[in-house]
Amino acid sequence: MAFGKKPESIEHLLKSFLKKIPQKTELRRGMVLHFWPEVVGEKINGVTKNLRFEGDKLFVNVESDVWRHEIHANRFSIVKRLNDKVGSKVVKEIVVRA
């Protein structure tokens, strides 16, 4: 490391790394699953289970129709925040099932 060089953030280093590896889509999908609790919050995370990808769709199971409606109503915002978090449009759609 050269003296006087400003350290790079982990986020910047991770994004640079992801540009160089062939499995970047799978890695980003894993990152989306990791960031789900942070993005949706404790309450929604507590009622969701079996998150999985099928292509660019993220499937989520919830405990009730009320929660299905809540997540469905906010799905575009959730997709944007998840994609922003991983720096890629890896999630195109969220499908919620009760």
C-alpha positions in Angstrom: 0.0 0.0 0.0 1.3 3.4 -1.0 1.6 6.1 1.7 -1.0 8.8 1.3 -3.4 6.6 -0.6 -6.9 6.8 0.9 -8.2 3.3 1.9 -11.1 2.0 -0.2 -14.4 1.0 1.3 -15.4 -2.6 1.5 -18.5 -1.9 -0.6 -16.3 -0.4 -3.4 -13.9 -3.3 -3.2 -16.7 -5.9 -3.3 -18.3 -4.2 -6.3 -14.9 -4.2 -8.1 -14.5 -7.9 -7.3 -18.0 -8.8 -8.5 -17.2 -7.3 -11.9 -14.4 -9.7 -12.4 -15.8 -13.1 -11.5 -18.0 -15.3 -13.7 -20.4 -16.3 -10.9 -21.4 -12.8 -10.1 -25.2 -13.3 -10.6 -25.2 -16.2 -8.1 -23.1 -14.2 -5.7 -25.4 -11.2 -6.0 -28.5 -13.4 -5.4 -26.8 -14.6 -2.2 -26.1 -11.1 -1.2 -29.8 -10.2 -1.8 -30.9 -13.0 0.6 -28.3 -11.8 3.1 -29.6 -8.2 3.0 -33.3 -9.1 3.0 -33.7 -8.6 6.8 -31.9 -5.3 6.8 -34.0 -4.0 3.8 -37.4 -5.2 4.9 -37.0 -4.7 8.6 -37.5 -7.0 11.6 -41.3 -7.4 11.4 -41.5 -8.4 7.8 -38.4 -10.6 8.1 -40.0 -12.4 11.0 -43.0 -13.5 8.9 -41.1 -14.4 5.7 -39.6 -17.8 5.0 -38.3 -19.9 2.1 -36.8 -17.0 0.1 -35.5 -18.4 -3.2 -34.7 -17.3 -6.7 -36.2 -18.6 -9.9 -34.4 -16.7 -12.6 -34.7 -13.0 -11.7 -37.8 -13.5 -9.6 -37.5 -13.6 -5.8 -40.1 -15.9 -4.3 -41.2 -15.3 -0.7 -43.6 -17.3 1.5 -45.4 -15.5 4.3 -47.6 -16.5 7.2 -50.9 -14.8 6.2 -52.7 -13.0 3.4 -52.4 -9.8 5.4 -48.6 -10.0 5.2 -48.8 -11.1 1.5 -50.7 -8.0 0.7 -48.3 -5.7 2.7 -45.2 -7.0 0.9 -47.0 -7.1 -2.4 -48.0 -3.5 -2.0 -44.4 -2.5 -1.3 -42.7 -4.9 -3.7 -41.3 -2.2 -6.1 -39.7 -0.3 -3.3 -38.2 -3.5 -1.8 -36.9 -4.5 -5.2 -35.2 -1.2 -5.7 -33.6 -1.2 -2.2 -32.3 -4.8 -2.6 -30.9 -4.0 -6.0 -29.3 -0.8 -4.8 -27.7 -2.7 -1.9 -26.0 -5.2 -4.2 -25.3 -2.7 -7.0 -27.1 -4.7 -9.7 -30.6 -5.3 -11.0 -30.6 -9.0 -9.9 -34.2 -8.9 -8.6 -36.7 -8.0 -11.3 -39.8 -9.1 -9.4 -41.0 -10.3 -6.0 -43.6 -13.0 -5.9 -45.3 -13.4 -2.5 -47.3 -16.5 -1.5 -49.2 -17.1 1.7 
